[in-house]
């Protein structure tokens, strides 16, 4: 097989690139290994209750929807709780960056599993933010009147102290069980976050900044989280 070479590259570059390729393959293998171990976790706890949420998508804002209905015709539900509390001026910029990406991949994911984003802010405010960001695909719900976020560790001591959490639930034998939830404190869903991963490919690498660049600020986040 002919050795891969790009125009005008040096021998030094090719040797270093080949060594890096081995590390990249090891990283891919490790990701696959962790994913396999995740799939083989013992069954988690049964859903505490069939929580009632409110839709936040255009055409059905404020309409009630049960947790069990979020599955639609699927047996698996990915539920991302993003940081947008009742008294926040704007949502978390990082969570917004994630949902920007989730919205565009929602169609592909939902061929296999249900995928919903939830926030503690009222449904009409979530919908307004979705319109501003151009979110048009991902299912959005408000948990403003639900204890879900508190029960599943998506918040701190109050409804406004929201935390970013990805949860996965599974229907089995007519019941709903918790399958997996993020438990790392930082960069907990890096593998599905386009911004940081794409910047990792650049010579400059990831910028040393707390959140991705945005054209808005969240004063609540800056005051209560970033300035601590």
Steps between C-alpha positions, in 0.01 A plus 500: 500500500636841402602719794266795554679825421371852442666748263834639622482347847827419675621166627492650849132584460410153369683320780332715766161459332534122491575496874199721565286267291574218742382717791187596307419134439549424868264783587233365264543153647466641852182690411351181356603303807340751738184502288481121521537509879228766514267280296559215744416692816254325733143629483465837673222612729139512386372848410382669820173623345348573162590867510280760331678755277388768256589505133712797393492445123307721259136398462468332838666736752363437848324176414548229762707192420587207724852368533389165360364673188841643414608153383243506216557166323856449629631301796786738581486868592790745511403798715736797521429749778647836406573790732215750471326577826176694558682824587788482252539777245648261240583128511852367551715572190661154519166321523378714212804391297416137570133533408600687182672178396234269641230673297672424172570135585157436657360344182774237476493416872123460508513224243622288792413678828282784623696820567366792706645811661349633823550818701352643819398828336133539400397348168440833327849625584661179378303531177605862455865403546463211255368742239790736560753218459323343205429169673239336281531125551579390854210436736497756784318482832479709815530343843399825673224330700668162538735355763692309232807723496529487879445123515755423229774739619458756221503787748643618828319655793244692295323495165739767374817308586481277196765247396571351154400135496451237234279214614402185315191297588385163376157338470500135594217264591251785507706705745751786466848474647792741531782371280777758529569858601801730475691509829818682399514861619654659190495437123271211576363459147809596301459214257178653362602868520599623152673823604769358728558193284545702183738741674706197609589449132651849465862605563379741767298236683217573738492863612557544872151637560220376728229498233491498118487840328144633480322813388320527835578500871326327788531744787341254743761236414788747528382629837405173667736247339802648323581763765506257791 
